[in-house]
Amino acid sequence: MAKQVVFVNQSSGYLMIDIIHAFREEFEERVLITGFLNPRNHSLDPKVKLELMVPYDRGSGFRRLFTWSMGFLKALWLIKTKYRNADLFLVSNPPFAPLIPLFCSNAYKILIYDIYPDALVEFGYLNKGSFLIKRWEKANRKVFASAQKVYTLTEGMALRVSHYVNIEKIQVVPIWTDNAFLKPIPKGKNPFIKEMGWQGKFIVLYSGNLGKSHPVEILVELAKQCKEPEIHFVIIGGGDKYEMLRQMIQDFDLSNMELLPWQPTEKLPHTLTAADLALVTLSEESAELSIPSKTFNLMSVGVPVLGIAPSDSALAELIKSEKIGQNFDKNKVDEILDFIISMYKNPDLREKLIENILTCSSKFGPENAEIFRDNI
């Protein structure tokens, strides 16, 4: 049994907890360096030692960069001073975390949730030919080549990561959900629906980050055009676009739309199951760089997916192959609205999708975390 493993992930949730638990037999001591731990109903093994870094703050571009940098420096300092001989499991959160091996000699594995610096280029924060990007790309090639293993979430992401390392070194580990915490709840028994006064409404929900890569403002346009009084559009979350969306809803006087801030984690099973149809989005820039984890949470609760993403994205392929909803280009507003109305007026169609979704959710359970242990 190896002595020690250190996990680095600035924002840790049930996925990270499952991964850490998968290593329980292989190491005498497990350490998690994180800025935020959200266990849901999935408590972290009390034997795991917790070290704190600054939490990730997505409030502005400056706050993101500052908290990313401070998180990286804290993790590096801890590894250099306390965990010199530990194996490392580095998650691309903060984005600089995979670069830690440049400054130490620990053995390590890397899990890529979002691909950097590619994401910064795609969203226009930095130029492809800039000195910083070239240096970062060079560093990636060096670090990835020396990793024991590089993990990522989809075949498309693996292809993108292969720009930095031989694809044979990359292991695709499909993301998973928590079918114990999230499960279908009949709308008549959902306290959140009663609390919000949504009885009898057909809820089209977006729940999640309101960042640059999430074109959720399309829901405002759909709400403007929708003439079905029982269809109600709801956005729950926070981020860069929150105030813009609030102002748009106010300016257009949309009585069929609501914007709510982040809700407590313990309410998540109720907020998600309030939906009859849930929006999952990916911008063109992020199509190859990530896949929204909320997709898998929606599978657990049996809510059909309205995808708005490029047709060649992993999200679009998942929706199509598993028949869990329908995906559209963001410019197809009329077609999207027709789909929403057809789901509202044809409950049999929706029930068929729900059946597919719940079947599909069984393929994405926490046993996927064991893939990491199998590669030790």
C-alpha positions as CSV (number, residue, x, y, z in Angstrom):
1,M,0.0,0.0,0.0
2,A,1.4,3.4,-1.0
3,K,1.8,5.9,1.8
4,Q,0.0,9.1,0.7
5,V,-2.1,10.7,-2.1
6,V,-3.1,14.3,-2.4
7,F,-6.1,15.4,-4.4
8,V,-6.2,19.0,-5.6
9,N,-9.6,20.4,-6.6
10,Q,-10.7,24.0,-5.8
11,S,-14.4,23.2,-5.9
12,S,-15.1,19.7,-4.7
13,G,-18.5,17.9,-4.8
14,Y,-19.9,14.4,-5.0
15,L,-17.7,13.5,-8.0
16,M,-14.5,14.3,-6.1
17,I,-15.8,12.5,-3.0
18,D,-16.5,9.4,-5.1
19,I,-13.0,9.5,-6.7
20,I,-11.3,9.9,-3.3
21,H,-13.3,7.0,-1.9
22,A,-12.3,4.8,-4.8
23,F,-8.7,5.2,-3.6
24,R,-9.5,4.0,0.0
25,E,-7.6,0.7,-0.3
26,E,-4.5,1.9,-2.1
27,F,-3.2,4.6,0.2
28,E,-2.5,4.9,3.9
29,E,-3.4,8.5,3.9
30,R,-5.6,10.6,1.6
31,V,-5.6,14.4,1.6
32,L,-7.9,16.8,-0.2
33,I,-6.8,20.3,-0.9
34,T,-9.9,22.3,-1.8
35,G,-11.6,25.7,-1.4
36,F,-15.1,24.4,-1.2
37,L,-16.6,21.1,-0.4
38,N,-20.3,20.3,-1.2
39,P,-21.0,16.7,-0.1
40,R,-24.7,16.8,-0.8
41,N,-25.8,13.6,1.0
42,H,-22.4,12.0,0.3
43,S,-20.1,12.7,3.3
44,L,-16.4,12.7,2.8
45,D,-14.7,9.8,4.6
46,P,-13.6,11.3,8.0
47,K,-10.3,9.6,7.5
48,V,-9.5,12.0,4.6
49,K,-7.4,14.9,5.7
50,L,-8.8,18.3,4.6
51,E,-6.5,21.2,3.6
52,L,-8.1,24.5,2.6
53,M,-7.2,26.9,-0.2
54,V,-9.1,30.1,-1.2
55,P,-12.6,29.3,-2.7
56,Y,-13.2,29.9,-6.4
57,D,-15.1,33.2,-6.9
58,R,-16.7,33.5,-10.4
59,G,-18.1,37.0,-9.6
60,S,-15.9,38.7,-12.2
61,G,-12.9,38.1,-14.4
62,F,-10.6,39.6,-11.9
63,R,-12.0,37.5,-9.0
64,R,-11.7,34.3,-11.1
65,L,-8.1,35.0,-11.9
66,F,-7.2,36.1,-8.4
67,T,-8.8,33.0,-6.7
68,W,-7.4,30.7,-9.3
69,S,-3.9,32.1,-8.7
70,M,-4.2,32.0,-4.9
71,G,-5.6,28.5,-4.9
72,F,-2.7,27.3,-7.1
73,L,-0.1,29.0,-4.9
74,K,-1.7,27.5,-1.7
75,A,-1.8,24.0,-3.2
76,L,1.8,24.3,-4.4
77,W,3.0,25.5,-1.0
78,L,1.3,22.7,0.8
79,I,2.8,20.1,-1.5
80,K,6.3,21.6,-1.3
81,T,6.2,21.9,2.5
82,K,4.1,19.0,3.7
83,Y,3.5,16.5,0.9
84,R,6.8,16.2,-0.9
85,N,6.6,12.4,-1.3
86,A,2.9,12.1,-1.9
87,D,1.3,10.9,-5.1
88,L,-0.8,13.7,-6.6
89,F,-4.2,13.7,-8.3
90,L,-4.6,17.1,-9.9
91,V,-8.0,18.4,-11.3
92,S,-8.0,21.3,-13.8
93,N,-9.7,23.4,-11.1
94,P,-8.0,25.8,-10.7
95,P,-6.8,25.8,-14.3
96,F,-3.2,26.2,-13.1
97,A,-3.3,23.0,-11.0
98,P,-2.0,20.7,-13.7
99,L,1.1,22.8,-13.9
100,I,2.1,22.0,-10.2
101,P,4.5,19.2,-11.4
102,L,6.7,21.9,-13.0
103,F,7.7,22.9,-9.5
104,C,8.0,19.5,-7.7
105,S,9.0,15.9,-8.3
106,N,5.9,14.0,-7.1
107,A,4.3,11.3,-9.2
108,Y,1.0,12.5,-10.5
109,K,-2.2,11.9,-12.5
110,I,-4.3,14.7,-14.1
111,L,-8.1,14.9,-14.5
112,I,-9.2,17.4,-17.2
113,Y,-12.7,18.8,-16.6
114,D,-12.1,21.9,-18.7
115,I,-9.3,22.3,-21.2
116,Y,-6.9,25.2,-20.6
117,P,-5.5,27.4,-22.0
118,D,-7.8,26.4,-24.9
119,A,-10.9,27.8,-23.1
120,L,-9.3,31.2,-22.6
121,V,-8.5,31.4,-26.3
122,E,-12.0,30.2,-27.4
123,F,-13.7,32.8,-25.2
124,G,-11.5,35.6,-26.4
125,Y,-9.7,36.3,-23.1
126,L,-6.3,35.7,-24.7
127,N,-4.9,35.5,-28.2
128,K,-3.8,32.1,-29.6
129,G,-0.4,33.5,-30.6
130,S,0.3,35.3,-27.4
131,F,3.4,34.7,-25.4
132,L,1.4,33.4,-22.4
133,I,-0.6,30.9,-24.4
134,K,2.5,29.6,-26.2
135,R,4.2,29.1,-22.8
136,W,1.2,27.5,-21.3
137,E,0.8,25.1,-24.2
138,K,4.5,24.2,-24.0
139,A,4.1,23.5,-20.3
140,N,1.1,21.3,-20.9
141,R,3.0,19.1,-23.3
142,K,5.8,18.7,-20.7
143,V,3.5,18.0,-17.8
144,F,1.1,15.7,-19.6
145,A,3.9,13.7,-21.1
146,S,5.3,12.9,-17.7
147,A,1.9,12.1,-16.0
148,Q,1.2,8.6,-15.0
149,K,-2.3,9.0,-16.6
150,V,-4.4,11.8,-18.1
151,Y,-8.1,11.5,-17.6
152,T,-10.9,13.4,-19.3
153,L,-14.7,13.2,-19.7
154,T,-15.6,12.5,-23.4
155,E,-14.0,11.2,-26.6
156,G,-14.2,14.7,-28.1
157,M,-12.3,16.2,-25.1
158,A,-9.7,13.4,-25.4
159,L,-9.1,14.3,-29.0
160,R,-8.6,18.0,-28.0
161,V,-6.2,17.0,-25.1
162,S,-4.3,14.8,-27.6
163,H,-2.9,18.1,-28.9
164,Y,-0.7,18.0,-25.8
165,V,0.0,14.3,-25.3
166,N,-0.2,10.9,-27.1
167,I,-3.9,9.9,-27.1
168,E,-2.9,6.4,-25.8
169,K,-2.1,8.0,-22.5
170,I,-5.6,9.5,-22.2
171,Q,-8.3,7.7,-20.4
172,V,-12.0,8.7,-20.9
173,V,-14.0,8.4,-17.8
174,P,-17.7,9.2,-18.3
175,I,-19.1,11.6,-15.7
176,W,-21.7,10.3,-13.3
177,T,-24.5,11.3,-11.1
178,D,-25.9,10.5,-7.7
179,N,-29.1,8.4,-8.0
180,A,-29.4,8.2,-4.2
181,F,-29.6,12.0,-3.7
182,L,-31.4,12.8,-6.9
183,K,-34.5,10.8,-7.9
184,P,-37.9,11.5,-9.5
185,I,-40.5,13.3,-7.3
186,P,-44.1,13.5,-8.3
187,K,-45.0,17.2,-8.9
188,G,-47.9,16.9,-6.5
189,K,-45.5,16.0,-3.7
190,N,-42.8,18.6,-4.6
191,P,-42.7,21.3,-1.8
192,F,-40.8,23.7,-4.0
193,I,-43.6,23.8,-6.6
194,K,-46.1,24.6,-3.8
195,E,-43.7,27.2,-2.3
196,M,-43.4,29.0,-5.7
197,G,-47.1,28.7,-6.6
198,W,-46.3,26.7,-9.8
199,Q,-49.1,24.2,-9.5
200,G,-50.6,23.5,-12.9
201,K,-47.6,25.1,-14.7
202,F,-45.4,23.5,-17.4
203,I,-42.0,24.5,-16.2
204,V,-39.1,25.0,-18.6
205,L,-36.0,25.3,-16.3
206,Y,-32.4,26.4,-16.5
207,S,-30.5,25.7,-13.3
208,G,-26.8,26.5,-13.1
209,N,-24.1,28.9,-13.9
210,L,-25.0,32.1,-15.8
211,G,-21.5,32.5,-17.3
212,K,-20.2,33.6,-20.7
213,S,-20.3,30.0,-22.1
214,H,-24.0,29.6,-21.3
215,P,-26.4,31.2,-23.8
216,V,-29.3,31.1,-21.4
217,E,-30.7,34.5,-22.6
218,I,-32.5,32.5,-25.3
219,L,-35.1,31.6,-22.7
220,V,-36.0,35.3,-22.6
221,E,-36.7,35.3,-26.3
222,L,-38.7,32.1,-25.9
223,A,-40.8,33.6,-23.1
224,K,-41.5,36.7,-25.2
225,Q,-42.8,34.6,-28.1
226,C,-44.7,31.9,-26.1
227,K,-48.4,32.4,-26.1
228,E,-49.3,29.3,-24.0
229,P,-50.3,30.7,-20.6
230,E,-49.4,27.5,-18.7
231,I,-45.8,27.4,-19.9
232,H,-43.6,29.1,-17.4
233,F,-39.8,29.8,-17.9
234,V,-37.5,29.7,-14.8
235,I,-33.8,30.4,-14.4
236,I,-32.1,29.5,-11.2
237,G,-28.4,30.3,-10.7
238,G,-25.8,33.0,-10.6
239,G,-22.9,34.5,-12.5
240,D,-21.9,37.1,-15.0
241,K,-25.3,37.3,-16.8
242,Y,-27.5,37.4,-13.7
243,E,-28.1,41.1,-13.7
244,M,-28.4,41.3,-17.5
245,L,-31.2,38.6,-17.4
246,R,-32.9,40.3,-14.5
247,Q,-33.0,43.6,-16.5
248,M,-34.2,41.8,-19.7
249,I,-37.1,40.2,-17.8
250,Q,-38.0,43.5,-16.3
251,D,-37.8,45.4,-19.6
252,F,-40.0,43.0,-21.4
253,D,-42.4,42.7,-18.5
254,L,-42.4,38.9,-18.7
255,S,-45.0,37.5,-16.4
256,N,-44.3,34.0,-17.7
257,M,-40.7,34.1,-16.5
258,E,-38.8,34.1,-13.2
259,L,-35.2,34.5,-12.3
260,L,-34.1,33.1,-8.9
261,P,-30.7,33.1,-7.2
262,W,-28.8,29.9,-6.3
263,Q,-30.9,27.7,-4.0
264,P,-29.6,25.7,-1.1
265,T,-28.0,22.4,-2.1
266,E,-30.5,20.5,0.0
267,K,-33.3,21.9,-2.3
268,L,-31.7,20.6,-5.5
269,P,-33.8,17.4,-5.6
270,H,-36.9,19.6,-5.5
271,T,-35.7,22.4,-7.8
272,L,-34.7,20.0,-10.6
273,T,-37.9,17.9,-10.3
274,A,-40.0,21.0,-10.5
275,A,-39.1,21.0,-14.2
276,D,-41.1,19.4,-17.0
277,L,-38.3,20.3,-19.4
278,A,-34.7,21.4,-18.6
279,L,-32.4,23.5,-20.7
280,V,-28.7,22.5,-21.0
281,T,-26.5,24.8,-23.0
282,L,-23.0,24.9,-24.6
283,S,-21.7,27.7,-26.6
284,E,-19.8,27.0,-29.9
285,E,-16.6,28.0,-28.1
286,S,-17.0,25.4,-25.4
287,A,-18.4,22.5,-27.5
288,E,-15.2,20.5,-27.4
289,L,-13.9,21.7,-24.1
290,S,-16.5,20.4,-21.6
291,I,-19.8,18.7,-21.0
292,P,-22.3,20.1,-18.5
293,S,-22.6,17.8,-15.4
294,K,-26.1,19.0,-14.9
295,T,-27.1,16.8,-17.8
296,F,-26.5,13.7,-15.7
297,N,-28.3,15.1,-12.7
298,L,-31.3,15.6,-14.9
299,M,-31.1,12.0,-15.9
300,S,-31.4,11.0,-12.2
301,V,-34.6,13.0,-11.7
302,G,-36.1,11.9,-15.0
303,V,-36.4,15.4,-16.7
304,P,-36.2,15.6,-20.5
305,V,-33.4,17.7,-21.9
306,L,-33.7,20.7,-24.2
307,G,-30.2,21.0,-25.5
308,I,-28.8,24.1,-27.2
309,A,-25.4,23.3,-28.4
310,P,-23.4,22.7,-31.6
311,S,-24.5,19.5,-33.4
312,D,-21.0,18.1,-33.2
313,S,-20.7,18.5,-29.4
314,A,-20.6,15.7,-26.9
315,L,-23.8,17.1,-25.4
316,A,-25.7,16.9,-28.7
317,E,-24.4,13.4,-29.3
318,L,-25.5,12.2,-25.8
319,I,-29.0,13.6,-26.2
320,K,-29.4,12.0,-29.7
321,S,-27.9,8.6,-28.9
322,E,-29.8,8.1,-25.7
323,K,-33.0,9.7,-26.8
324,I,-33.3,11.9,-23.7
325,G,-34.6,15.0,-25.4
326,Q,-33.7,17.1,-28.4
327,N,-30.8,19.4,-29.3
328,F,-31.0,22.6,-31.4
329,D,-28.8,25.3,-32.7
330,K,-29.2,28.5,-30.7
331,N,-30.6,30.4,-33.7
332,K,-33.5,28.0,-34.2
333,V,-35.8,29.8,-31.8
334,D,-39.0,28.9,-33.7
335,E,-38.1,25.3,-33.8
336,I,-37.2,25.3,-30.1
337,L,-40.5,26.9,-29.2
338,D,-42.4,24.3,-31.3
339,F,-40.6,21.5,-29.4
340,I,-41.5,23.1,-26.0
341,I,-45.1,23.4,-27.0
342,S,-45.2,19.8,-28.4
343,M,-43.8,18.5,-25.1
344,Y,-46.5,20.5,-23.2
345,K,-49.3,19.3,-25.4
346,N,-48.2,15.7,-25.8
347,P,-47.6,14.1,-22.3
348,D,-47.3,10.7,-23.9
349,L,-44.2,11.9,-25.8
350,R,-42.7,13.3,-22.7
351,E,-43.4,10.1,-20.7
352,K,-41.5,8.1,-23.4
353,L,-38.5,10.5,-23.0
354,I,-38.7,10.1,-19.2
355,E,-38.5,6.3,-19.6
356,N,-35.4,6.7,-21.8
357,I,-33.8,9.1,-19.3
358,L,-34.2,6.9,-16.3
359,T,-32.9,3.9,-18.1
360,C,-29.9,6.0,-19.3
361,S,-29.1,7.2,-15.8
362,S,-28.2,3.7,-14.7
363,K,-25.2,3.9,-17.1
364,F,-23.8,6.9,-15.3
365,G,-23.5,5.8,-11.6
366,P,-20.7,6.3,-9.1
367,E,-19.2,3.0,-10.1
368,N,-17.5,5.0,-12.9
369,A,-15.2,6.4,-10.2
370,E,-13.7,2.9,-9.8
371,I,-12.1,3.4,-13.3
372,F,-9.6,5.7,-11.6
373,R,-8.6,3.0,-9.1
374,D,-8.4,0.4,-11.8
375,N,-5.7,2.5,-13.4
376,I,-3.4,2.6,-10.4
